[in-house]
Amino acid sequence: YFVIDFGREVSGHFCLNDKAEIDGQVIDVSYDEILDSRNIVNPRRFYPFSSDRFICRKGKQTFLTFSPRGFRYILLDISNLGQEIVINTLSCLERTHSVKKRDFFSCSDEKLNRLCELGAETLRVATEDVYTDCPWRERVHWLGDLYCSSLSAYYIFSDYTMTRRALFMFAQSAQPDGNLQAFCPTDRYVVLDAYAVLWVVSLKNYLLYSGDINAAISLYPTMKNVIHAMKNQYDKKSGLLLPHESHWKFSDWTYVDMEGISSILSCFYMMALKSAMEIAQILGHKDDQAKFEREFQEYSIVFNQAFWDEKQGLYVDAIKDGKRSTVISQQANCLAILTGAAKKRDVNAIFEKILDKELLGPLLGGGAIEKPDFVRPVNAIVPIGTPWAANFMVLALFSQGRDRQAVNYIRDTFLPIVRDHSTLSEYLTQDKSASYCHAWSAGVNYTLPAFALGMRPLMPGWKKAIIAPQPGNLKYAKSEVITPLGELRASFEKENGEIKIHVQLPEGITALIEQGENKKEAIGPCDFKTIFVNKI
């Protein structure tokens, strides 16, 4: 046998051209993204058995796998070597969406630039006719992954069509009770409440970035049905969302407590309520807007009463049988801040605790916590386990003006997953079950241009945009995005206590340029430059 390195992650149909001397020569091909401790491919690393067997006839032939494979390395094991066989070519007919990577973001930190390059390649390789989670393992169109993939794609590819397709596909997966499938298409019943409500958030984001009012109008009934389905799952005693027993209780590959009434699920639900409120406002449904706003306010009050532990000064993960869980996680607490449910007086203290590495438990991968004999570590804050969940911590930090901490958190959390690979991995730690090309790890391709540079839409289709840099310790950054109205470019440069902001707007876009309390407005088409005193 021998091992071949393709040099990068590929996704598509493996192709082999050979010339065999006899009928019946057997070639077994195994695939993986990594090599094991023996420096060979292990096709049984996790549940998908990543191998194909080719049985040759005498003479020249070409084999092409029917099903696509995701891999960097292959192992060829050739049987019946008593006769000569010539391998002419080995290749991969890549099967990915026809998008082009663009130079969409760069900054003064070369390591962050490299991180964005890898994130862009990760999303490209994992995108087929839909956004899949990964090319190596299940290759599934997960609803929760859509949240990160779509936001990243708006900046990396300036692509809106894939998200539109995804939103409608999941709307068509709706069950009689209004819940959406956790992935689609499928003939299985797999509902994950946290993912279902994130569909509403993804719809709001799509509306803002694409300006596709017609799609929002078409999907508005589905949005209302999703919210209604969640309300039907309220626990009558507490007034909080209680997942159905048959639904998968998941929020991150770590050891959070999702049993009973989950604070993490409640936070995602509150995000959905706020998004529904924004969509209703844009579409002119004033009564619905007022209703969603009222429901958010009422739910946040009950949320604080139920999950806030005054003694710990933190939110607990769950309530089961009327008792608070002893488990406290980074995810629950950063989400409480991000949703706006956490009280302002508590925010600083919450961040101080959940970012204290001395208080965190061990970082474990999905394979470890799925073992039957797994015992949850005690007396420690549960750390975030994946780049997907880490994005919410980044957003929470930026939302509170903690841009230096946000940028440093990106460095500390995401850079360690930049290994000797062309793409980004699924977990924040190594694990035998990990995918080493996972689209939800590309979230920095959204958070850096949208918040470190501060370039994001305020009105549908970018008709009104904001450029509000939160640079942290970055000296400069620049980005360009192709909006429905044309190319928008923005940059900042910090020098001698000043921050210089340069914005180029196409016709039809009005931009609000902000730095702290200072605000200016630019109306496109224009080439706008301004200087603010840098107080950050």
C-alpha positions in Angstrom: 0.0 0.0 0.0 1.0 3.6 -0.2 -0.3 7.0 1.0 -0.8 10.0 -1.2 -1.2 13.6 0.0 -3.4 15.8 -2.3 -1.9 18.9 -0.6 -5.2 20.4 0.5 -8.7 19.4 1.4 -10.8 18.4 -1.7 -14.4 17.5 -2.0 -15.8 15.5 -5.0 -15.5 12.3 -7.0 -12.3 10.4 -6.7 -10.9 9.3 -10.1 -8.4 6.6 -10.8 -7.0 5.6 -14.2 -5.0 2.4 -14.5 -3.8 -0.4 -16.7 -4.1 -4.0 -15.2 -2.5 -7.1 -16.6 -5.3 -9.5 -15.5 -9.0 -9.4 -14.7 -9.9 -9.2 -11.0 -7.0 -7.1 -9.6 -8.4 -5.2 -6.6 -7.6 -1.7 -5.5 -9.0 -0.5 -2.2 -8.9 3.3 -1.7 -9.4 4.8 1.8 -9.9 8.5 2.5 -9.3 10.9 5.4 -8.4 14.5 6.2 -5.6 13.5 8.6 -3.1 10.7 9.1 -3.1 8.6 12.2 -0.1 8.0 14.6 1.3 5.5 12.1 1.2 8.1 9.3 -1.4 6.2 7.4 -5.1 6.8 6.6 -7.6 5.2 9.0 -10.9 4.7 7.2 -12.5 3.7 10.5 -11.6 6.8 12.4 -15.3 7.5 13.0 -18.6 6.1 11.9 -18.4 6.8 8.1 -16.4 4.0 6.6 -14.5 6.1 4.0 -13.3 3.5 1.5 -14.1 2.3 -2.0 -13.1 -1.0 -3.7 -12.3 -1.1 -7.4 -12.1 -4.4 -9.2 -10.2 -4.1 -12.4 -10.6 -5.8 -15.8 -7.6 -6.5 -18.0 -6.4 -3.4 -19.8 -6.9 0.3 -19.4 -9.8 1.7 -17.4 -11.0 4.7 -15.4 -12.9 4.5 -12.1 -15.0 7.4 -10.8 -16.7 7.1 -7.4 -20.5 7.5 -7.6 -20.7 9.3 -4.2 -18.5 12.3 -3.5 -15.7 12.1 -0.9 -14.0 14.7 1.2 -10.3 14.1 2.0 -6.8 15.3 1.8 -5.0 11.9 2.0 -5.7 8.6 0.3 -4.4 5.1 1.0 -4.1 2.8 -2.0 -4.0 -0.9 -1.1 -3.5 -3.1 -4.2 -4.1 -6.8 -4.1 -2.9 -9.6 -6.4 0.5 -8.0 -7.0 1.8 -11.1 -8.7 0.9 -9.2 -11.9 1.9 -5.7 -12.9 -0.6 -2.8 -12.6 0.1 0.7 -13.8 -1.6 3.6 -12.0 -1.6 6.4 -14.6 -3.5 9.1 -12.8 -5.2 9.9 -9.5 -7.4 12.9 -9.2 -10.5 14.4 -7.7 -13.3 15.8 -9.8 -14.3 18.6 -7.4 -18.0 19.1 -6.7 -18.4 22.5 -5.1 -20.6 25.5 -5.7 -19.4 27.8 -8.4 -18.4 30.7 -6.2 -15.3 32.8 -6.4 -13.2 33.7 -3.4 -12.5 37.4 -3.1 -10.0 39.5 -1.3 -12.8 40.6 1.0 -10.8 41.5 4.2 -7.3 42.2 5.4 -5.8 43.8 8.4 -2.6 44.5 10.2 -2.4 41.1 11.8 -1.1 38.5 9.3 -2.2 35.6 11.4 -5.8 36.9 11.3 -5.5 37.3 7.5 -4.4 33.7 7.2 -7.3 32.7 9.4 -9.7 34.4 7.1 -8.1 32.8 4.0 -8.5 29.3 5.6 -12.1 30.2 6.6 -12.9 31.2 3.1 -11.4 27.9 1.7 -13.3 25.9 4.4 -16.7 27.4 3.3 -15.9 26.9 -0.4 -15.0 23.3 0.0 -18.0 22.6 2.2 -20.5 24.3 -0.2 -22.2 22.1 -2.8 -25.8 22.8 -4.0 -26.4 23.7 -0.3 -24.2 24.7 2.6 -23.0 21.4 4.1 -21.4 21.0 7.5 -18.4 19.1 6.2 -17.2 17.1 3.1 -15.7 14.2 5.1 -18.4 13.0 7.4 -22.2 13.3 6.9 -22.1 16.1 4.2 -25.5 17.3 5.6 -27.4 20.6 5.2 -27.7 21.5 8.9 -30.0 24.4 9.8 -27.8 25.6 12.7 -24.7 25.7 10.5 -26.6 27.9 8.0 -26.5 30.7 10.6 -22.7 31.0 10.3 -22.3 29.8 6.7 -24.7 32.4 5.3 -23.2 35.3 7.2 -19.7 34.4 6.2 -20.8 33.9 2.5 -22.2 37.5 2.4 -18.6 38.8 2.8 -16.5 36.0 1.3 -18.5 35.5 -1.9 -21.1 38.3 -1.7 -23.5 35.4 -2.5 -27.2 35.5 -1.5 -28.7 32.8 -3.7 -27.5 29.9 -1.7 -29.0 31.3 1.5 -32.3 32.0 -0.2 -32.4 28.4 -1.4 -31.6 27.2 2.1 -34.3 29.3 3.8 -37.0 28.0 1.4 -35.8 24.4 1.7 -36.1 24.4 5.4 -39.5 26.2 5.2 -40.6 23.3 3.1 -39.4 20.9 5.8 -41.9 22.3 8.3 -43.8 19.8 10.4 -47.5 20.0 11.1 -46.7 21.7 14.5 -44.6 24.4 12.7 -41.2 23.1 13.7 -38.5 22.8 11.1 -36.2 19.8 10.5 -32.7 20.1 11.9 -31.4 19.1 8.4 -32.9 18.6 5.0 -33.8 17.0 2.8 -34.6 14.0 4.8 -37.3 11.4 5.4 -36.3 11.3 9.1 -37.9 13.3 11.9 -35.1 15.3 13.5 -36.0 18.5 15.2 -33.5 20.6 17.1 -35.3 23.6 18.7 -32.2 25.8 19.0 -31.7 25.4 15.2 -35.3 26.0 14.4 -35.4 29.4 16.1 -32.0 30.3 14.5 -33.8 29.9 11.1 -35.7 33.1 12.1 -32.5 34.9 12.8 -31.0 33.7 9.5 -34.1 35.0 7.7 -33.7 38.5 9.3 -30.0 38.5 8.3 -30.8 37.5 4.8 -33.4 40.3 4.5 -30.9 42.9 5.6 -28.0 41.7 3.4 -29.9 40.8 0.2 -32.9 43.2 0.4 -35.1 40.4 -0.9 -38.4 41.7 0.4 -40.4 39.2 -1.7 -38.7 36.2 -0.1 -39.3 37.6 3.3 -43.0 38.1 2.5 -43.3 34.5 1.2 -41.5 33.1 4.3 -43.2 35.3 6.9 -46.0 32.8 7.6 -43.3 30.1 8.2 -41.6 32.5 10.6 -44.8 33.0 12.6 -45.4 29.3 12.7 -41.9 28.6 14.1 -42.5 31.2 16.9 -46.0 29.7 17.5 -44.5 26.2 17.7 -42.1 27.4 20.4 -44.9 29.0 22.4 -46.8 25.8 22.3 -43.9 24.2 24.1 -43.9 26.6 27.0 -43.8 25.0 30.4 -47.1 26.0 32.0 -45.6 26.5 35.5 -42.5 28.5 34.6 -43.6 30.1 31.4 -40.4 29.1 29.7 -39.7 27.1 26.6 -39.5 23.4 27.3 -38.2 21.1 24.4 -40.3 18.2 23.3 -39.0 14.9 24.6 -38.5 13.7 21.0 -36.4 16.7 20.0 -32.6 16.6 20.0 -31.2 18.8 22.8 -28.0 20.2 21.5 -26.3 23.6 21.4 -22.5 22.9 21.3 -20.1 20.0 21.4 -19.3 20.4 25.1 -20.8 19.3 28.4 -23.4 22.0 28.9 -26.6 20.9 30.6 -29.5 20.9 28.1 -31.9 18.7 30.2 -35.2 20.2 31.3 -35.7 23.9 30.6 -32.5 25.2 29.0 -31.2 28.8 29.4 -29.2 28.3 26.2 -32.3 27.4 24.2 -34.2 30.3 25.8 -31.5 32.7 24.6 -31.7 31.5 21.1 -35.5 31.8 21.3 -35.1 35.4 22.5 -32.8 36.1 19.6 -35.6 34.8 17.3 -38.2 37.0 18.9 -36.0 40.1 18.4 -35.4 39.0 14.8 -39.1 38.4 14.2 -39.8 41.9 15.6 -37.3 43.5 13.1 -38.8 41.5 10.2 -42.3 42.5 11.1 -41.2 46.2 11.3 -39.5 46.1 7.9 -42.6 44.4 6.3 -45.0 46.9 8.0 -46.7 44.4 10.3 -47.0 46.8 13.2 -49.3 44.6 15.4 -46.9 41.7 15.0 -44.0 43.9 15.8 -45.5 45.1 19.0 -46.5 41.5 19.9 -43.0 40.1 19.4 -41.5 43.0 21.3 -43.9 42.4 24.2 -43.2 38.7 24.2 -39.4 39.3 24.3 -39.7 41.7 27.2 -42.0 39.3 29.2 -39.8 36.3 28.4 -36.6 38.1 29.4 -38.1 38.9 32.8 -39.1 35.3 33.5 -35.7 34.2 32.1 -33.8 36.3 34.7 -36.0 35.1 37.5 -35.5 31.5 36.6 -31.8 31.2 35.6 -29.9 34.0 37.4 -28.0 32.7 40.4 -27.3 35.6 42.7 -24.8 33.8 44.7 -22.7 32.7 41.7 -23.4 36.0 39.8 -24.0 33.9 36.7 -26.7 32.2 34.8 -27.2 28.5 35.3 -27.7 26.1 32.3 -31.0 24.5 33.1 -33.9 23.9 35.4 -35.2 20.4 35.9 -38.0 19.3 38.1 -38.2 22.8 39.5 -34.5 22.8 40.6 -31.7 24.8 39.2 -28.8 22.9 37.6 -25.4 23.3 39.2 -23.9 23.5 35.7 -22.7 27.0 34.5 -21.4 27.5 31.0 -19.7 30.2 29.0 -22.3 29.7 26.3 -25.4 30.4 28.4 -23.8 33.5 29.9 -22.4 35.1 26.7 -25.8 34.4 25.0 -27.7 36.1 27.9 -25.5 39.2 27.2 -25.8 39.0 23.4 -29.6 38.8 23.6 -29.9 41.8 25.9 -31.5 39.8 28.6 -28.6 40.2 31.0 -28.9 43.3 33.2 -26.4 46.0 32.4 -25.1 46.1 36.0 -24.1 42.4 35.8 -22.4 42.4 32.4 -18.9 43.3 33.4 -18.9 40.8 36.3 -20.2 38.0 34.0 -17.5 38.6 31.5 -14.8 38.7 34.2 -15.8 35.3 35.4 -16.5 33.4 32.1 -13.3 34.7 30.5 -11.1 33.7 33.5 -9.2 30.6 32.3 -8.6 29.5 35.8 -12.3 29.0 36.3 -12.9 27.0 33.2 -13.2 23.2 33.0 -11.2 21.1 30.5 -11.9 21.4 26.8 -13.3 18.2 25.4 -14.4 17.1 21.9 -17.7 15.6 20.8 -16.2 12.1 20.8 -15.2 12.3 24.4 -18.6 13.7 25.8 -20.6 11.1 23.7 -19.0 8.2 25.5 -21.4 6.2 27.7 -19.1 6.5 30.7 -18.5 10.2 30.4 -18.7 12.1 33.7 -19.2 15.9 33.6 -16.4 17.8 35.4 -17.7 19.7 38.4 -17.0 23.0 40.1 -15.9 24.6 36.8 -17.4 26.8 34.2 -18.1 24.7 31.1 -16.0 26.1 28.2 -17.3 26.7 24.7 -16.3 23.7 22.6 -16.6 24.7 18.9 -15.9 27.7 16.7 -19.7 27.9 16.0 -20.4 28.6 19.7 -17.3 30.8 20.0 -18.8 33.2 17.4 -21.5 34.1 20.0 -18.8 35.0 22.5 -17.2 37.3 19.9 -20.5 38.9 19.1 -21.3 39.4 22.8 -17.9 41.1 23.4 -18.3 43.4 20.4 -21.9 44.2 21.5 -20.6 45.6 24.7 -17.8 47.7 23.1 -15.1 45.3 24.3 -13.4 45.2 20.9 -9.9 44.6 22.3 -11.1 41.6 24.2 -13.1 40.4 21.1 -10.1 40.5 18.8 -7.9 38.9 21.4 -10.5 36.2 21.9 -10.5 35.5 18.2 -6.7 35.1 18.3 -6.7 32.9 21.4 -9.6 30.7 20.4 -9.5 30.4 16.6 -5.7 30.5 15.8 -5.0 27.2 17.6 -7.3 25.4 15.1 -5.0 26.6 12.3 -3.0 23.5 12.0 -1.1 21.9 9.1 -4.2 21.9 7.0 -5.8 24.0 4.3 -9.1 24.3 6.2 -10.5 24.9 9.7 -11.6 22.1 12.0 -14.9 21.4 13.8 -13.8 21.5 17.4 -11.5 23.8 19.5 -9.6 20.7 20.5 -8.5 17.5 18.7 -10.9 14.6 18.8 -11.1 11.4 16.7 -14.7 12.4 15.6 -13.7 15.8 14.3 -14.1 17.1 10.8 -11.1 19.1 9.7 -13.1 21.1 7.2 -16.2 22.4 8.9 -18.1 25.4 7.5 -19.3 26.7 10.9 -15.6 27.5 11.7 -15.6 30.3 9.1 -17.5 32.7 11.4 -14.5 35.1 11.7 -15.0 35.9 8.0 -18.2 37.6 9.2 -17.2 39.0 12.7 -14.0 40.7 11.5 -15.3 42.7 8.6 -18.7 43.3 10.3 -17.5 44.4 13.7 -13.7 45.0 13.8 -14.1 47.1 10.7 -17.8 47.6 11.5 -19.3 47.3 8.0 -22.8 45.9 8.0 -26.3 46.8 6.7 -28.9 48.7 8.7 -31.7 48.5 6.1 -32.6 45.8 3.6 -30.2 45.5 0.7 -27.6 47.8 2.3 -29.7 50.9 1.4 -28.4 52.2 4.7 -25.2 50.9 6.1 -23.0 51.5 9.1 -19.2 51.8 9.2 -18.3 51.7 12.9 -14.9 50.3 13.5 -14.2 48.4 16.7 -10.5 47.8 15.9 -9.2 46.5 19.2 -5.4 46.6 18.8 -5.6 46.3 15.0 -3.7 49.2 13.3 -5.6 49.0 10.0 -8.3 46.9 8.3 -10.0 47.1 4.9 -12.9 45.2 3.3 -15.1 45.2 0.3 -18.5 43.7 -0.3 -20.6 43.5 -3.4 -24.0 44.6 -2.3 -27.2 44.4 -4.4 -26.5 48.1 -5.2 -22.9 47.7 -6.1 -19.4 47.4 -4.5 -18.9 49.0 -1.1 -15.4 49.5 0.2 -14.3 50.6 3.7 -11.1 50.9 5.6 -9.6 52.4 8.7 -6.1 53.3 9.8 -5.0 54.2 13.3 -2.1 56.7 13.6 -1.0 59.3 16.2 -4.1 59.1 18.3 -6.4 59.4 15.3 -8.4 56.9 13.2 -8.8 57.6 9.5 -11.8 56.1 7.9 -12.2 55.8 4.1 -15.5 54.7 2.6 -16.4 54.3 -1.1 -20.1 54.0 -1.7 -22.1 53.1 -4.8 -25.3 55.0 -5.7 -28.2 54.2 -3.5 -26.4 53.5 -0.2 -26.3 56.0 2.7 -23.6 55.2 5.3 -23.5 56.2 8.9 -19.8 56.5 9.9 -19.4 56.2 13.7 -16.5 56.2 16.1 -17.6 56.4 19.7 -20.1 59.3 20.1 -18.9 60.9 16.8 -21.1 60.4 13.8 -21.0 61.5 10.2 -23.1 60.6 7.2 -22.1 59.8 3.6 -24.4 59.5 0.6 -23.4 57.4 -2.4 -22.0 57.6 -4.9 -19.1 59.1 -3.1 -15.5 58.7 -2.0 -15.7 59.7 1.6 -12.8 60.3 4.0 -12.9 61.4 7.6 -10.7 61.5 10.7 -11.8 60.9 14.3 -9.9 61.2 17.5 -9.2 57.5 18.5 -10.4 57.1 22.0 -10.1 53.3 21.9 
